[in-house]
Amino acid sequence: MCVSTDAKLLVTLLVPLVLLVGAPDAAEAESPTLVVCAPGYPGSTAEAQPAMDALAAAVAGAAGPGPDGLEAAYFETEAGGLAALAEPDAGLALLTLPFFLEHRQDLALEPVLLAVPAGRQAAEPWTLVAGAGLVAAPSDLAGWTLVSLAGHSERFVRGPALGGWGELPGDLTVEFSGRVLSALRKAARGEKVAVLLDAEQAAALDDLPFAGDLEVVHRSPPLPVSVLAAVAGRVPAERLAKLTGALQSLDGRPEAAEALAGVRIERFEPVDREALARAEAAFAGVGE
């Protein structure tokens, strides 16, 4: 069956970036909860549950005997993720960088690992795209709309993603939306719409039939994709070390390969503290 290039792009743009959250708040809890939250990406709690169960079982198996089992659940909205993280058994959170930066302080998040998406890197740039020849400097976006999956955190857009390019106009409207393909079509038609893409979305740009009507305006420095963080010190240090060690070992365990593939994660690795610190500084500097 022949699939159009545009349709292929649509599939690429809509593939969910799966994130994880997990953990117990109380030391006496038998099984921490792994809560998955990917704001703006498709999929639902029910649809993702088999993959979450498989991942939780793989982590529990790698952790070995003892009260280090794991449960897991996915939430596709920011509100759903926040509600799950408010529960006392939520002790770990694997979050997109925009979500992590937006809620680090109020949730008392402490980064412990990075998740590396399958076939990608732990840190990748965000790419700003607009109609060809329409935008040369941040000031050109005055009165425009910027659409992005990161749009739920305007400070992320104005700071880590685009702060290195320059200060964005105050009247730029930042819109949170997963309808990236629709926004790209508007940009290609010359409308006052810019689109901020993650690395996977940006990699599909050249396949668009109207790619020639679009222009890459700016790319951010590589930024962490997904941050696994401890929440409010709820998981005792010894238990946290055991669970994070198990997560880091998964890519070397053949029996865990299917579970990792199910959540489109290649491996977990130590946090790049310098890269994360730069992102945090850029986020904190917005509005100062």
Buried (B, 14 or more C-beta within 10 A) or exposed (E): EEEEEEEEBBEBBBBBBBBBBBBBBEEEBEBBBBBBBBBBBEBEBEEBBEBBBBBBBBBBBBBEEEBBBBBBBBBBBBEBBBBBBEEEBBBBBBBBBBBBBBBBEEBEBBBBBBBBBEEBBBBBBBBBBBBBEBBEEBEBBEEBBBBBBBBBBBBBBBBBBBBEBEEBBEEBBBBBBBBBBBBBBBBBEEBBBBBBBBBBBBBBBEEBEEBEBBBEBBBBBBBBBBBBBBBBEBBEEEBBEBBBBBBBBBBEBEEBEEBBEBBBBBBBBEBBEEBBEBBBEBBEEBEE
